[in-house]
């Protein structure tokens, strides 16, 4: 995982003019500027602002005394600057004292200049997408249609952040999007799970669809899961800035684990995630593709788990982290199959929503 000190592109500074004179004793010409920003990691030890005074080309670095908070938190801090034109830059300080590069400078005019407009949110609502119709021969189907919006899924257990095994059934819930019910979370906590503990299977395939509404959302599905008893599962997922990959907990070495598919906010994706019992090993193959495009003809991921302690069965579930909301729907399981096929689904509806920073 990339350290916060290298997350230059993930710091978004929104600068608002507050006052030209607030009774500051130090200088009659000083003013305060309020900095608002977010950061994609929670373990920063501080943030620093660099004040570039344009009139005399001087600069000053000021520690803000603000430590990292949960991902998605909006940070706010005041900094004292001179009365003239200045440029303000922001950087993160890592827990070991490492510092990121400065982010793009933002110009603030002196006197009575108006505040810049708020930066729009990068979130894109995926809408309900196109439902995957029931498939003949499926061993089981879960489209969440029988669960009331605002409730947990019957028979599923949510577990705490960072691969925790403690139960917290408030992390995931059923939502209704354009009349279609689906599983969702808007939690930004890292590595949380919801697992269907009622049914344990082996030698089966999981199919379905999922979506994120923020480009840095982290989303995935799990199979052969032992949650909430043990931190064991196979996972098809993506972390912020990355493509979908196969991940095993505990880890295994796999040279063909990357699908090469990077999701976009507001985009529904379909997947097939198959674990095949080959006697002396498990073979894990997976496909993932945009729901409005043709299914790949062959798996993008093909991995083997030959460990003596490899899981021999498990439950299905979902995995989440990062910014924004995440959505899952139309899960189906197929016993002992070797991959499906079919035509592309129709283009899903797309709603673009721009949300200003909450001043």
C-alpha positions in Angstrom: 0.0 0.0 0.0 1.4 3.4 -0.9 2.4 5.5 2.1 0.5 8.7 2.8 3.7 10.7 2.3 3.5 9.8 -1.4 -0.2 10.6 -1.8 0.4 14.0 -3.4 -2.4 13.6 -5.9 -4.8 12.5 -3.2 -4.7 15.7 -1.2 -7.4 18.1 -2.3 -7.1 21.6 -0.8 -10.1 23.9 -0.9 -9.2 27.4 0.3 -11.8 29.8 1.5 -11.3 33.5 2.5 -12.3 34.1 6.1 -11.4 37.6 7.2 -8.9 40.4 6.5 -8.8 41.5 10.2 -9.8 39.4 13.2 -8.2 41.5 15.9 -4.8 39.8 15.4 -2.3 41.3 17.9 0.8 40.2 16.0 0.2 42.3 12.9 -2.5 44.7 11.7 -1.9 43.5 8.1 -2.3 39.8 8.9 -5.3 37.7 7.9 -6.6 34.2 8.4 -7.2 31.7 5.6 -9.2 28.6 6.3 -7.9 25.4 4.6 -10.2 22.5 3.9 -8.9 19.2 2.5 -9.3 15.4 2.5 -6.7 12.7 2.4 -6.9 9.1 1.3 -5.0 7.6 4.2 -5.6 7.7 8.0 -2.0 7.4 9.4 -0.6 10.8 8.6 1.1 12.4 11.7 0.5 16.0 10.6 -0.1 18.2 7.6 2.0 21.2 6.6 1.1 24.3 4.6 3.7 26.4 2.6 2.9 30.1 2.3 4.5 31.7 -0.7 4.3 35.5 -0.5 4.3 36.9 -4.1 5.3 40.4 -3.3 8.8 39.5 -2.0 9.1 35.8 -3.1 9.5 34.7 0.5 8.1 31.3 1.7 7.2 29.9 5.1 6.3 26.3 6.1 3.7 26.0 8.9 2.8 22.7 10.6 -1.0 22.6 11.1 -1.0 20.2 14.1 -3.6 18.0 12.5 -3.2 14.3 12.6 -4.7 11.7 10.2 -8.4 10.8 10.7 -10.7 8.2 9.2 -10.6 8.1 5.4 -13.3 10.4 4.0 -12.9 12.9 6.9 -13.0 16.6 5.9 -10.1 18.4 7.5 -10.3 22.1 8.5 -7.5 24.4 9.8 -6.8 28.1 9.9 -3.4 29.6 8.9 -2.2 33.2 9.3 -0.9 34.9 6.2 0.1 38.4 5.1 -2.3 40.9 3.7 -1.0 40.6 0.1 -1.3 37.9 -2.6 -0.1 34.5 -1.5 0.1 30.9 -2.9 -0.7 28.1 -0.5 0.4 24.5 -0.8 -0.3 21.5 1.3 1.6 18.2 2.1 1.2 15.2 4.4 3.7 14.1 7.0 4.0 10.3 7.4 4.2 8.6 10.8 8.0 8.2 10.4 8.5 11.9 9.5 8.5 11.3 5.7 6.9 14.1 3.7 5.0 14.1 0.5 5.6 16.5 -2.4 3.7 19.8 -2.2 0.3 19.7 -3.9 -0.6 22.2 -6.6 -0.4 25.8 -5.4 -3.6 27.7 -5.0 -3.5 31.5 -5.3 -5.3 33.6 -2.7 -5.6 37.3 -3.4 -5.4 39.9 -0.7 -7.9 42.6 0.3 -11.5 41.7 -0.7 -11.0 39.0 -3.3 -14.0 36.6 -3.6 -13.5 33.0 -2.4 -12.9 30.4 -5.2 -15.8 28.1 -6.0 -15.9 24.8 -4.2 -14.2 21.8 -5.9 -16.9 19.4 -7.2 -17.0 15.9 -5.8 -15.6 13.1 -8.1 -18.5 10.9 -7.1 -20.7 9.5 -10.0 -23.9 7.7 -9.0 -24.0 4.3 -10.8 -27.8 4.1 -10.6 -29.5 0.8 -10.5 -27.8 -0.6 -13.5 -29.2 -3.5 -15.5 -30.4 -6.5 -13.5 -28.9 -9.8 -14.4 -31.9 -12.1 -15.0 -32.1 -15.4 -13.1 -30.0 -18.1 -14.7 -31.3 -21.6 -15.2 -29.2 -24.2 -13.3 -28.1 -21.8 -10.6 -27.7 -23.5 -7.2 -28.7 -20.3 -5.4 -29.6 -16.7 -6.2 -29.5 -13.6 -4.0 -30.7 -10.4 -5.5 -31.7 -8.8 -2.1 -35.2 -8.3 -3.2 -36.7 -9.9 -0.1 -34.7 -7.7 2.4 -36.1 -4.4 3.5 -34.1 -1.2 2.6 -32.2 0.0 5.6 -31.7 -3.4 7.1 -28.9 -6.0 7.2 -29.2 -9.0 4.9 -30.8 -11.9 6.6 -28.2 -14.6 7.3 -25.2 -12.3 6.6 -22.8 -11.0 9.3 -20.8 -7.8 9.0 -17.3 -7.7 10.6 -15.0 -4.9 11.7 -12.2 -3.0 9.9 -8.8 -4.2 9.0 -9.8 -7.8 8.6 -11.3 -7.9 12.1 -13.5 -10.8 13.3 -15.7 -8.8 15.6 -19.3 -8.5 14.5 -20.7 -5.0 13.6 -24.0 -5.5 11.7 -24.3 -1.7 11.0 -21.6 -1.6 8.3 -23.7 -2.9 5.3 -27.3 -2.6 4.5 -29.9 -3.1 1.7 -30.7 0.0 -0.3 -33.2 0.7 -3.0 -31.8 2.4 -6.0 -34.4 3.4 -8.7 -36.7 0.7 -7.3 -34.0 -2.1 -7.3 -32.8 -3.4 -4.0 -29.1 -4.2 -3.6 -26.4 -4.5 -0.9 -24.4 -1.4 -0.2 -22.1 0.4 2.2 -21.0 4.0 2.5 -18.4 3.2 5.2 -14.9 4.3 4.5 -13.4 1.9 7.0 -10.6 -0.3 5.6 -11.1 -4.0 4.9 -14.6 -4.6 6.2 -16.6 -7.7 5.3 -20.2 -9.0 5.1 -20.4 -12.8 4.8 -23.3 -15.1 4.1 -22.6 -17.5 7.0 -25.7 -19.7 6.5 -24.4 -21.6 3.5 -21.0 -23.2 3.1 -20.0 -24.8 -0.3 -17.1 -26.1 -2.2 -16.2 -26.5 -5.8 -18.5 -23.7 -7.0 -18.6 -20.5 -9.0 -20.0 -17.1 -7.8 -21.4 -14.6 -10.4 -22.9 -11.2 -9.9 -22.2 -7.5 -10.4 -20.8 -4.6 -8.4 -20.1 -0.8 -8.6 -18.4 2.1 -6.9 -19.4 5.8 -7.0 -16.0 7.2 -6.1 -12.8 6.6 -8.1 -10.9 5.7 -4.9 -13.5 3.3 -3.7 -12.3 -0.2 -2.8 -14.6 -3.1 -3.5 -14.6 -6.8 -3.9 -16.3 -10.2 -3.4 -15.1 -13.1 -1.4 -15.5 -16.9 -1.6 -14.3 -19.9 0.4 -14.6 -17.4 3.3 -14.3 -18.5 7.0 -15.4 -15.2 8.4 -16.3 -14.4 11.1 -14.4 -17.3 12.7 -11.1 -17.0 10.8 -9.3 -14.5 8.6 -9.5 -16.8 5.6 -10.9 -16.2 2.2 -10.3 -15.9 -1.6 -11.1 -12.4 -2.9 -11.6 -10.7 -6.2 -11.1 -7.0 -5.4 -9.5 -3.7 -6.2 -7.8 -1.2 -4.0 -7.7 2.6 -4.7 -5.8 3.3 -7.9 -5.4 -0.3 -8.8 -7.1 -2.9 -11.1 -9.1 -5.9 -9.9 -6.8 -8.7 -8.6 -7.1 -12.1 -7.0 -6.1 -12.0 -3.3 -5.9 -14.9 -0.8 -5.8 -14.7 3.0 -3.4 -16.0 4.1 -1.5 -15.0 1.0 -0.3 -17.3 -1.8 2.1 -16.6 -4.7 0.3 -16.2 -8.0 1.8 -14.9 -11.2 -1.5 -14.4 -13.0 -3.5 -12.6 -10.3 -4.2 -9.2 -12.1 -7.2 -8.8 -14.3 -6.0 -5.6 -15.8 -9.5 -4.1 -15.4 -9.6 -0.8 -13.5 -13.1 0.4 -12.6 -14.6 3.8 -13.1 -16.9 5.6 -10.7 -20.5 5.1 -11.7 -19.8 2.0 -13.7 -21.4 -1.4 -13.1 -19.1 -4.5 -13.6 -20.0 -8.1 -13.9 -17.8 -11.0 -12.6 -17.4 -14.7 -12.5 -15.3 -16.1 -9.6 -14.8 -19.8 -9.8 -12.9 -22.1 -7.3 -12.4 -25.6 -8.7 -11.4 -28.5 -6.5 -8.7 -30.4 -8.4 -7.9 -32.9 -5.6 -4.4 -31.9 -4.7 -5.0 -28.1 -5.2 -7.6 -25.4 -5.7 -7.6 -23.7 -9.0 -9.1 -20.2 -8.9 -10.2 -18.5 -12.1 -12.0 -15.2 -12.5 -13.4 -12.8 -15.1 -14.5 -9.2 -14.6 -15.9 -6.9 -17.3 -18.0 -3.8 -17.8 -21.7 -4.7 -17.7 -22.3 -2.9 -21.0 -19.7 -4.8 -22.9 -19.1 -8.4 -24.0 -18.0 -11.0 -21.5 -14.3 -12.0 -22.0 -13.9 -15.3 -23.8 -11.4 -16.7 -21.2 -10.5 -15.9 -17.6 -8.2 -13.0 -17.0 -7.1 -14.5 -13.6 -5.8 -18.1 -13.2 -4.2 -19.1 -9.9 -3.4 -22.3 -8.0 -3.5 -22.9 -4.3 -1.7 -26.1 -3.5 -1.0 -25.4 0.2 -1.8 -28.3 2.5 -3.7 -25.8 4.7 -5.7 -24.4 1.7 -9.4 -23.9 2.4 -11.6 -26.7 1.2 -15.0 -24.9 1.5 -16.4 -21.6 2.6 -19.1 -19.0 2.3 -19.5 -16.0 -0.1 -19.4 -12.4 0.9 -18.3 -8.9 0.1 -15.3 -6.7 1.0 -15.0 -2.9 1.1 -12.8 0.0 1.9 -11.8 3.5 0.7 -14.0 6.5 -0.2 -17.6 6.7 -1.5 -20.4 4.1 -1.6 -20.2 0.6 -2.9 -22.9 -1.6 -4.4 -23.4 -5.4 -5.1 -26.3 -7.2 -6.7 -27.6 -10.3 -8.5 -25.4 -12.9 -6.8 -25.7 -16.5 -8.2 -23.8 -19.6 -7.3 -23.2 -22.5 -9.7 -22.0 -25.9 -8.5 -19.0 -27.5 -10.2 -19.0 -25.4 -13.4 -16.1 -24.1 -15.5 -17.2 -20.7 -16.5 -20.2 -19.2 -18.2 -20.8 -17.1 -21.2 -23.4 -14.8 -22.8 -24.1 -11.7 -24.7 -23.5 -8.2 -23.3 -26.0 -6.7 -21.0 -27.8 -3.5 -22.2 -26.2 -0.2 -21.4 -27.0 0.7 -17.8 -28.5 4.1 -16.9 -26.0 6.7 -15.7 -26.7 9.6 -13.4 -23.9 12.2 -12.9 -24.1 14.0 -9.7 -21.8 16.8 -8.6 -21.8 17.5 -4.9 -20.0 20.6 -3.5 -17.7 20.4 -0.5 -19.8 20.9 2.6 -18.7 24.3 3.9 
